Each structure stands twice: as structure tokens, then as C-alpha cells.
């Protein structure tokens, strides 16, 4: 049995970079797992999103994006973090044995600390306890379901290492085998997709191409992609060109090879390439956009799917928390 677990924070609308770097490889990995768990890390998102309306919208958007990207809730376990109270009970227990020093070394906390120090302000400005203890809650997300494998990008490896350290500390201290130590699996497809300005596609840079959007929204984003000043019939250098890289991440090998040939031969200009990218998005994602819009205007359907998923996974969580309770003496 191999259990694979993946979560995404609803801190903004899903974009193509999320799809290529996280959603698509996670769904492919699930095909080879005995069991797969996918969840909306909505409590984690509260560290960054304090607008209730926006928070709910983005949580539903992430859920709809998974479903419209191919996740089958009848095959995979699909749920919302906040619907699993055992996660938070386990997180509380984990805090009682996790050394504070481990949290001091966590990347997200150190980055916030460094930012404050560079700005010459107090170390603790805008740093809440949710951010500080983020790795403990993440550990609970993973350990509660006895996950064997957690696919991650490089920036998340530390969190899996902390999860293993916490689990090992509990097991050793209480002389138990209540918690299973997970392994990280580096996502081969997690390389950064370029955004419209050539930097990594990121909501924080405001340079994204949305995943599920209208043709007008796609066109606006695509035609804002920065390109060099070569004329239409000049031979193009395609390596490192954002519009080509985005196209290649979504197209077939044959389609990608043909676009490369035509650009390098000077048969197409960058404007033509952007047109091809727009057409590709319509071909690949057009039908899914209609389904996505349906979910976003019928969120009760999403609630029903997520609540059904929570009901399926809570017995797993109950087994783990019962083992931990017995081990620590509760």
C-alpha cells in the first residue's frame, strides 16, 4: 500500500503555473498510488487571507480547479482541511513535544523575519502564530492519514523533514509506533513556468495566465507576455522565451516541435505564437472552463463533494488519533 498526499492553499485564483507545476503532476502520480489524498489547505490560507468573502471564493476555486483538471472524487480522497477536526487535535498534541528551535529554523518564518530586519522594523511585525507554527499543522495534515509519499517542490522539502523529525520524536519519547514517517518525492515537473514578464509565474508578481478563464481574459494575459523586438520574419531564439515555454508546457511534442521550427525559420512572429497559445488554451481547457464556471455558481455541489470526501477519510484520521491518544495517555 502506498498513500500519496497533496494539498494546495487557496490563497488566490489558480493559474497555469499551479496546473503545470503542482496539479497535473500530482494527478499523474496518483495513478500509480494505492491511495491518493487531495485536500484544500484552507486553514493554512488564513495566515494570508483575512477577507472572508475572498477566502471562501478562493477555497471553492481551488476545489473546482482540481475537479476540472481531472480529479475523480470516487477514486481519490478529496476533502477540505477544515472538515477534519482530528487534524487540529493532532496538531495540538504535536506542539507539546516539538522544540521551539525547530520552528525558528523554518523557511517561511525566517523569510518573514529577514524581511522585517531589512526594513528596519521590529522582528515580530505581521508575523502571526499561524505562520510560526505552520510546519506543525502541515505535519498533522500528513501524519493523520499515515501518508507514505508527499510530492513537493524543493522549497517544501524542509517541511517533510520537520514532519519526520516530529513523528520520530513522538514515537521515541512514548515508545510507540503510532506515527508513520513519510518520504518526500521531488516533483520532476515542478520547474517554474515563466509568467507574462519572464519571471516565475506567481500571484505575488501579478504576472499570471489564469487556468480557467474567458477567452477575453486569456487573450489579455497572453498578449501581455514580454517578447524581444525581432520582426515577424526574423529567425527567433525560442529557448527562454516565455510565450514558447508556456506553450511547450501544455502542447504535445509534435505541436511544440512545429512551433519551434516555424519561429526559428522566421515563418511566424511572436504575435503569431501568442495566437497559437490562445488557440491551444481553448482546445485544451475550453470545455473545462464551462464546468468550472458551473461549480463556481453552484458551490453547494462543491460542498457536497467535499463533505462526502471528509466522511470517507475521517475514519482513517480517527484511527491515527486513537493510536496517538493511547500512546500519550489521553
C-alpha positions as CSV (number, residue, x, y, z in Angstrom):
1,X,0.0,0.0,0.0
2,X,1.3,3.5,-1.0
3,X,-0.6,6.5,0.2
4,X,0.2,9.8,-1.6
5,X,-1.0,13.1,-0.2
6,X,-1.1,16.6,-1.8
7,X,-2.6,19.8,-0.6
8,X,-2.9,23.3,-2.1
9,X,-3.5,26.6,-0.1
10,X,-6.4,28.7,-1.5
11,X,-4.6,32.0,-1.5
12,X,-5.6,33.1,-4.9
13,X,-7.0,32.0,-8.3
14,X,-5.3,29.0,-9.8
15,X,-3.1,29.8,-12.8
16,X,-1.2,27.8,-15.4
17,X,1.9,27.6,-13.3
18,X,-0.1,25.9,-10.5
19,X,-1.5,23.5,-13.0
20,X,1.7,22.5,-14.7
21,X,3.9,22.6,-11.5
22,X,1.5,21.0,-9.0
23,X,-1.9,19.9,-10.1
24,X,-1.1,17.9,-13.3
25,X,2.0,16.0,-11.8
26,X,0.0,15.2,-8.6
27,X,-2.8,13.7,-10.6
28,X,-0.4,11.7,-12.7
29,X,1.4,10.5,-9.5
30,X,-2.0,9.4,-8.1
31,X,-2.4,7.0,-11.0
32,X,0.4,4.8,-9.6
33,X,-0.5,5.1,-5.9
34,X,-2.6,2.6,-4.0
35,X,-4.5,5.5,-2.4
36,X,-4.3,9.3,-3.1
37,X,-5.4,12.1,-0.8
38,X,-6.0,15.6,-2.1
39,X,-7.1,18.5,0.1
40,X,-7.7,22.2,0.2
41,X,-5.4,23.6,2.9
42,X,-7.9,26.3,3.9
43,X,-6.8,26.8,7.5
44,X,-3.2,27.3,6.3
45,X,-4.6,30.0,4.0
46,X,-6.0,32.0,6.9
47,X,-2.4,33.1,7.6
48,X,-2.6,35.2,4.5
49,X,-6.2,35.8,3.6
50,X,-8.4,37.6,6.1
51,X,-11.1,38.7,3.8
52,X,-14.0,36.1,4.4
53,X,-15.6,36.6,1.0
54,X,-12.4,36.2,-0.9
55,X,-11.3,33.3,1.3
56,X,-14.5,31.4,0.5
57,X,-14.2,32.2,-3.2
58,X,-10.6,31.0,-3.4
59,X,-11.3,27.8,-1.5
60,X,-14.1,26.9,-3.9
61,X,-11.9,27.9,-6.8
62,X,-9.2,25.5,-5.8
63,X,-11.7,22.7,-5.3
64,X,-13.3,23.4,-8.7
65,X,-9.8,23.5,-10.3
66,X,-8.9,20.1,-9.1
67,X,-12.2,18.6,-10.3
68,X,-11.9,20.3,-13.7
69,X,-8.3,19.2,-14.1
70,X,-9.3,15.5,-13.9
71,X,-9.5,14.6,-10.2
72,X,-12.2,11.9,-9.7
73,X,-13.5,12.1,-6.1
74,X,-14.8,8.5,-6.5
75,X,-11.3,7.3,-7.0
76,X,-9.2,9.7,-4.9
77,X,-9.9,11.0,-1.4
78,X,-10.9,14.7,-1.8
79,X,-11.6,16.9,1.2
80,X,-11.3,20.2,2.9
81,X,-8.8,20.5,5.7
82,X,-11.2,22.4,8.0
83,X,-13.7,19.5,7.8
84,X,-11.2,17.1,9.6
85,X,-11.2,18.1,13.3
86,X,-8.7,15.2,14.0
87,X,-6.0,17.2,12.1
88,X,-6.2,20.0,14.7
89,X,-6.3,17.7,17.7
90,X,-3.1,16.0,16.4
91,X,-1.5,19.4,15.7
92,X,-2.1,20.4,19.3
93,X,-0.6,17.2,20.6
94,X,2.4,17.7,18.3
95,X,3.1,21.2,19.6
96,X,3.6,19.8,23.1
97,X,6.7,17.9,22.0
98,X,8.1,20.0,19.2
99,X,11.1,22.1,20.2
100,X,10.7,25.8,19.6
101,X,14.1,25.9,18.0
102,X,12.8,23.8,15.1
103,X,10.2,26.5,14.3
104,X,12.9,29.2,14.4
105,X,14.6,27.5,11.5
106,X,11.5,27.1,9.3
107,X,12.0,28.8,5.9
108,X,8.7,30.8,5.9
109,X,9.3,32.2,9.4
110,X,13.0,33.1,8.6
111,X,11.9,34.8,5.4
112,X,9.4,36.9,7.2
113,X,12.0,37.7,9.9
114,X,14.6,38.7,7.3
115,X,12.1,40.9,5.5
116,X,11.4,42.8,8.8
117,X,15.0,43.2,9.6
118,X,15.8,44.5,6.1
119,X,13.0,47.0,6.6
120,X,14.4,48.1,9.9
121,X,11.3,47.2,11.9
122,X,10.6,45.0,14.8
123,X,11.2,41.3,14.2
124,X,7.6,40.3,15.0
125,X,5.7,42.8,12.9
126,X,3.0,40.9,10.9
127,X,4.2,37.5,12.0
128,X,1.3,35.6,13.5
129,X,1.5,32.3,15.3
130,X,-0.2,30.5,12.4
131,X,2.9,31.3,10.3
132,X,5.3,30.4,13.1
133,X,3.7,27.0,13.7
134,X,2.8,26.3,10.1
135,X,5.2,23.3,9.9
136,X,3.4,21.7,12.8
137,X,0.0,21.9,11.2
138,X,1.4,20.7,8.0
139,X,2.9,17.7,9.9
140,X,-0.5,17.0,11.3
141,X,-2.0,17.1,7.7
142,X,0.4,14.4,6.6
143,X,0.7,12.2,9.7
144,X,-3.1,12.0,10.4
145,X,-3.5,9.9,7.2
146,X,-0.4,7.8,7.5
147,X,0.9,9.3,4.2
148,X,3.8,7.4,2.7
149,X,4.7,9.9,0.0
150,X,4.3,13.7,-0.2
151,X,5.2,15.1,-3.6
152,X,6.8,18.5,-3.2
153,X,8.9,21.2,-4.8
154,X,12.3,22.0,-3.4
155,X,11.0,24.7,-1.1
156,X,8.8,22.2,0.7
157,X,11.4,19.5,1.4
158,X,12.2,21.1,4.8
159,X,8.6,20.7,5.9
160,X,8.7,17.0,5.2
161,X,11.9,16.7,7.1
162,X,10.4,18.5,10.1
163,X,7.3,16.2,9.9
164,X,9.6,13.2,10.1
165,X,11.5,14.7,13.0
166,X,8.3,15.4,14.9
167,X,6.9,11.9,14.3
168,X,10.1,10.3,15.3
169,X,10.3,12.3,18.4
170,X,6.8,11.3,19.4
171,X,7.5,7.6,18.6
172,X,10.8,7.6,20.5
173,X,9.6,9.5,23.5
174,X,6.5,7.5,24.1
175,X,8.0,4.2,22.9
176,X,5.3,3.7,20.2
177,X,4.9,3.3,16.5
178,X,1.8,5.4,16.4
179,X,3.1,7.7,13.6
180,X,4.4,6.7,10.2
181,X,7.3,8.7,8.9
182,X,6.6,10.0,5.4
183,X,9.0,10.4,2.5
184,X,9.2,13.4,0.2
185,X,9.1,12.9,-3.5
186,X,10.5,15.8,-5.6
187,X,8.2,16.7,-8.4
188,X,10.0,16.3,-11.7
189,X,7.6,18.7,-13.4
190,X,7.8,21.3,-10.7
191,X,10.1,23.6,-12.6
192,X,8.9,27.2,-12.6
193,X,6.7,28.2,-15.5
194,X,7.5,31.8,-16.7
195,X,5.0,34.5,-16.2
196,X,4.0,37.2,-18.6
197,X,7.0,39.3,-17.6
198,X,9.5,36.4,-17.8
199,X,9.8,35.9,-14.1
200,X,8.4,32.8,-12.3
201,X,4.6,32.8,-12.8
202,X,3.3,33.9,-9.4
203,X,0.2,35.7,-8.0
204,X,2.6,37.9,-6.0
205,X,4.2,39.2,-9.2
206,X,0.8,39.7,-10.9
207,X,2.1,38.0,-14.0
208,X,-0.1,35.0,-14.3
209,X,-2.2,33.4,-17.0
210,X,-5.3,32.1,-15.3
211,X,-6.1,28.4,-15.6
212,X,-9.9,28.7,-16.1
213,X,-11.0,32.0,-17.6
214,X,-12.9,33.6,-20.5
215,X,-11.3,33.9,-23.9
216,X,-11.0,37.7,-23.3
217,X,-9.2,37.2,-20.0
218,X,-6.8,34.6,-21.6
219,X,-6.2,36.9,-24.6
220,X,-5.4,39.9,-22.3
221,X,-2.9,37.9,-20.3
222,X,-1.3,36.2,-23.3
223,X,-0.8,39.3,-25.4
224,X,0.9,41.0,-22.4
225,X,3.7,38.4,-22.5
226,X,7.0,40.2,-22.9
227,X,9.0,39.2,-26.1
228,X,12.1,40.5,-27.8
229,X,11.9,43.1,-30.6
230,X,12.6,40.9,-33.6
231,X,10.4,41.4,-36.7
232,X,7.9,38.8,-37.8
233,X,10.1,37.2,-40.4
234,X,13.3,37.3,-38.4
235,X,14.6,33.9,-37.1
236,X,13.6,33.7,-33.4
237,X,15.6,32.4,-30.4
238,X,12.9,30.3,-28.7
239,X,14.9,29.0,-25.7
240,X,14.0,31.1,-22.7
241,X,11.2,32.9,-24.5
242,X,8.2,32.9,-22.1
243,X,5.5,32.5,-24.7
244,X,7.2,29.5,-26.2
245,X,7.9,27.9,-22.8
246,X,4.3,28.3,-21.7
247,X,3.1,26.8,-25.0
248,X,5.5,23.9,-24.7
249,X,4.3,23.1,-21.2
250,X,0.8,22.5,-22.4
251,X,1.2,21.2,-26.0
252,X,2.1,17.8,-27.4
253,X,5.7,17.2,-28.5
254,X,4.6,17.4,-32.2
255,X,2.9,20.8,-31.7
256,X,5.9,22.1,-29.7
257,X,8.3,21.0,-32.4
258,X,6.3,22.6,-35.1
259,X,6.0,25.9,-33.3
260,X,9.8,25.9,-32.6
261,X,10.5,25.2,-36.3
262,X,8.3,27.9,-37.6
263,X,9.6,30.5,-35.2
264,X,13.3,29.6,-35.8
265,X,12.6,29.7,-39.6
266,X,11.0,33.2,-39.4
267,X,7.7,31.9,-40.7
268,X,5.9,33.1,-37.6
269,X,6.3,36.1,-35.3
270,X,5.8,36.4,-31.6
271,X,2.3,37.7,-32.2
272,X,1.5,34.5,-34.2
273,X,2.9,32.4,-31.3
274,X,0.7,34.2,-28.9
275,X,-2.3,33.4,-31.2
276,X,-1.3,29.8,-31.2
277,X,-1.1,29.7,-27.4
278,X,-4.5,31.2,-27.1
279,X,-5.9,28.6,-29.5
280,X,-4.2,25.9,-27.6
281,X,-5.8,27.0,-24.3
282,X,-9.2,27.0,-25.9
283,X,-8.6,23.5,-27.3
284,X,-7.1,22.0,-24.1
285,X,-9.2,23.8,-21.5
286,X,-12.2,25.2,-23.2
287,X,-14.7,22.5,-22.1
288,X,-13.3,22.5,-18.6
289,X,-14.0,26.3,-18.3
290,X,-17.7,25.7,-18.7
291,X,-17.6,23.0,-15.9
292,X,-15.5,25.3,-13.7
293,X,-18.0,28.2,-14.1
294,X,-20.8,25.8,-13.3
295,X,-19.2,24.8,-10.0
296,X,-18.4,28.4,-9.1
297,X,-22.1,29.4,-9.5
298,X,-23.3,26.2,-7.7
299,X,-21.0,26.0,-4.7
300,X,-23.4,23.7,-2.8
301,X,-22.3,21.0,-5.2
302,X,-18.7,21.5,-4.2
303,X,-19.7,21.5,-0.5
304,X,-21.5,18.2,-1.0
305,X,-18.5,16.6,-2.8
306,X,-16.1,17.9,-0.1
307,X,-18.3,16.8,2.8
308,X,-18.7,13.4,1.3
309,X,-14.9,13.2,0.9
310,X,-14.4,14.2,4.6
311,X,-16.9,11.5,5.7
312,X,-14.8,8.9,3.8
313,X,-11.4,9.9,5.3
314,X,-12.4,10.7,8.9
315,X,-12.3,7.0,9.9
316,X,-8.6,7.0,8.8
317,X,-7.9,10.1,10.8
318,X,-9.8,8.6,13.8
319,X,-7.6,5.5,13.8
320,X,-4.4,7.7,13.9
321,X,-5.7,10.0,16.7
322,X,-6.8,7.0,18.7
323,X,-3.3,5.5,18.5
324,X,-1.7,8.8,19.5
325,X,-4.1,9.3,22.3
326,X,-3.3,5.9,23.7
327,X,0.4,6.5,23.3
328,X,0.5,9.8,25.2
329,X,-2.0,8.7,27.9
330,X,-5.2,10.6,26.9
